[in-house]
Amino acid sequence: MRRIAVVTGANQGIGFALVEGLAARMNPEDLVLLTSRDPGRVAEAAARAKGVAQIEGRVLDVSDDDAIAQLAAGLQAEYGGVDIVISNAIAPLTPDRTQAEQADQFIAVANGGTESVLRAFAPVLRPGGRLLVVASSLGTLDQLDPKLHPLFDGRSFDEIVQTVEDWRQAIHAGTAADQGWPEWINTPSKVGQVAAVRALAAERRAADLPQNKLIASICPGLVDTRASRPWFDDFSQARTPAEAAEPIVDLVLADLDPSQYGELVRDGKVLPWRGAAA
Ligand SMILES: NC(=O)c1ccc[n+]([C@@H]2O[C@H](COP(=O)([O-])OP(=O)(O)OC[C@H]3O[C@@H](n4cnc5c(N)ncnc54)[C@H](OP(=O)(O)O)[C@@H]3O)[C@@H](O)[C@H]2O)c1
């Protein structure tokens, strides 16, 4: 059977490496959709991406909930579903403007995009499917002030979506710091991604595991990309995007390990939700 893969935010960085990593290890009849927001950059990246499987560029702005739903429905109609989906897109966050000024776009892409991908693609995932979110080790609960933990812990998917929206509004109201939110917006954003994956997995676990499906979030480690470059001086320990993509592609193509279902996984190992110390 022809397998279909979708990667978001894939014209550069880890997403591009995931497309090439998947396409290198899938079959010639399989299809990897390299998606991102800008038509020119998508076309350029799809033209230079190499692999055994077919690679096709598709414009997909993940802050557009309807566009994500349409892509999922279109793939369902055309191919009967999807086998591999990796939600990876992230908007640039730069030191030259305040985090508050950049919060709307950042949260719309990282959290809104992830929530829309999870919502639209989980129902069209074929048996054996993999639905992964590229998050971070910043996504464990212990990264946040303990008073915020109940907002993310054991909550439903809709409650997580609402918590992220409440946080965004608190940033604009100037009340986020008083409520315990850190200034560095990537941290609550990553906790929100991991919590959304956990909430969806809690709903779907009983149906997914017998069908050999995996929903999980991923930590790629520190990777030398456009997203990380403005924030770190020393990249001597950083991975290249291709190095970071390898264990993620391993996870996609490996036999299902039920202990990874719904969890945050780094290099094949589960990172505890409440943090290593807990
Ligand atoms: N780099 C690291 O050290 C590191 C560490 C931990 C986790 N991560 C995570 O890994 C993932 C990928 O990060 P990266 O470092 O590869 O970032 P990156 O190099 O900045 O690439 C981000 C990609 O997302 C795309 N994008 C931005 N806005 C979009 C939108 N509205 N719709 C669709 N695509 C959009 C970008 O397209 P344009 O080219 O058009 O902007 C680009 O292709 C992120 O979730 C990030 O948080 C990275």
The ligand as an SDF file (V2000), in Angstrom:
LIG
                    3D

 48 52  0  0  0  0  0  0  0  0999 V2000
   16.3060   24.2860   16.5670 N   0  0  0  0  0  0  0  0  0  0  0  0
   16.3040   23.7940   17.8100 C   0  0  0  0  0  0  0  0  0  0  0  0
   17.3320   23.7980   18.5320 O   0  0  0  0  0  0  0  0  0  0  0  0
   15.0570   23.1990   18.3790 C   0  0  0  0  0  0  0  0  0  0  0  0
   15.1160   22.6610   19.6750 C   0  0  0  0  0  0  0  0  0  0  0  0
   13.9620   22.1110   20.2240 C   0  0  0  0  0  0  0  0  0  0  0  0
   12.7860   22.0930   19.4720 C   0  0  0  0  0  0  0  0  0  0  0  0
   12.7610   22.6140   18.2100 N   0  0  0  0  0  0  0  0  0  0  0  0
   11.4980   22.5820   17.4680 C   0  0  0  0  0  0  0  0  0  0  0  0
   11.6770   22.0070   16.1840 O   0  0  0  0  0  0  0  0  0  0  0  0
   10.6650   22.5300   15.2940 C   0  0  0  0  0  0  0  0  0  0  0  0
   11.3160   23.0290   14.0220 C   0  0  0  0  0  0  0  0  0  0  0  0
   12.1910   24.0920   14.3760 O   0  0  0  0  0  0  0  0  0  0  0  0
   13.4180   24.5470   13.4860 P   0  0  0  0  0  0  0  0  0  0  0  0
   14.5160   24.8310   14.4240 O   0  0  0  0  0  0  0  0  0  0  0  0
   13.6270   23.6130   12.3530 O   0  0  0  0  0  0  0  0  0  0  0  0
   12.8240   25.9570   12.9500 O   0  0  0  0  0  0  0  0  0  0  0  0
   13.1180   26.7910   11.6060 P   0  0  0  0  0  0  0  0  0  0  0  0
   14.4000   26.3770   10.9850 O   0  0  0  0  0  0  0  0  0  0  0  0
   12.9040   28.2150   11.9710 O   0  0  0  0  0  0  0  0  0  0  0  0
   11.9450   26.3040   10.6150 O   0  0  0  0  0  0  0  0  0  0  0  0
   10.6180   26.6030   10.9150 C   0  0  0  0  0  0  0  0  0  0  0  0
    9.7700   26.2540    9.7180 C   0  0  0  0  0  0  0  0  0  0  0  0
    8.3920   26.5670   10.0190 O   0  0  0  0  0  0  0  0  0  0  0  0
    7.8690   27.3020    8.9350 C   0  0  0  0  0  0  0  0  0  0  0  0
    6.7420   28.1590    9.2950 N   0  0  0  0  0  0  0  0  0  0  0  0
    6.7550   29.3570    9.9500 C   0  0  0  0  0  0  0  0  0  0  0  0
    5.5050   29.8420   10.0370 N   0  0  0  0  0  0  0  0  0  0  0  0
    4.6880   28.9320    9.4430 C   0  0  0  0  0  0  0  0  0  0  0  0
    3.2960   28.8600    9.2170 C   0  0  0  0  0  0  0  0  0  0  0  0
    2.4600   29.8580    9.6080 N   0  0  0  0  0  0  0  0  0  0  0  0
    2.7890   27.7920    8.5730 N   0  0  0  0  0  0  0  0  0  0  0  0
    3.6040   26.7800    8.1610 C   0  0  0  0  0  0  0  0  0  0  0  0
    4.9430   26.7960    8.3320 N   0  0  0  0  0  0  0  0  0  0  0  0
    5.4700   27.8640    8.9840 C   0  0  0  0  0  0  0  0  0  0  0  0
    9.0410   28.1200    8.4350 C   0  0  0  0  0  0  0  0  0  0  0  0
    8.7880   28.6180    7.1320 O   0  0  0  0  0  0  0  0  0  0  0  0
    9.5280   29.9930    6.6130 P   0  0  0  0  0  0  0  0  0  0  0  0
   10.8480   29.5630    6.0680 O   0  0  0  0  0  0  0  0  0  0  0  0
    8.5870   30.4800    5.5690 O   0  0  0  0  0  0  0  0  0  0  0  0
    9.6290   30.9090    7.7980 O   0  0  0  0  0  0  0  0  0  0  0  0
   10.1340   27.0570    8.4690 C   0  0  0  0  0  0  0  0  0  0  0  0
   10.0470   26.2110    7.3570 O   0  0  0  0  0  0  0  0  0  0  0  0
    9.9370   23.6280   16.0880 C   0  0  0  0  0  0  0  0  0  0  0  0
    8.7640   23.0900   16.6430 O   0  0  0  0  0  0  0  0  0  0  0  0
   10.9340   23.9620   17.1890 C   0  0  0  0  0  0  0  0  0  0  0  0
   10.3350   24.5110   18.3490 O   0  0  0  0  0  0  0  0  0  0  0  0
   13.8600   23.1630   17.6460 C   0  0  0  0  0  0  0  0  0  0  0  0
  1  2  1  0
  2  3  2  0
  2  4  1  0
  4  5  1  0
  4 48  2  0
  5  6  2  0
  6  7  1  0
  7  8  2  0
  8  9  1  0
  8 48  1  0
  9 10  1  0
  9 46  1  0
 10 11  1  0
 11 12  1  0
 11 44  1  0
 12 13  1  0
 13 14  1  0
 14 15  2  0
 14 16  1  0
 14 17  1  0
 17 18  1  0
 18 19  2  0
 18 20  1  0
 18 21  1  0
 21 22  1  0
 22 23  1  0
 23 24  1  0
 23 42  1  0
 24 25  1  0
 25 26  1  0
 25 36  1  0
 26 27  1  0
 26 35  1  0
 27 28  2  0
 28 29  1  0
 29 30  1  0
 29 35  2  0
 30 31  1  0
 30 32  2  0
 32 33  1  0
 33 34  2  0
 34 35  1  0
 36 37  1  0
 36 42  1  0
 37 38  1  0
 38 39  2  0
 38 40  1  0
 38 41  1  0
 42 43  1  0
 44 45  1  0
 44 46  1  0
 46 47  1  0
M  CHG  2   8   1  16  -1
M  END
$$$$
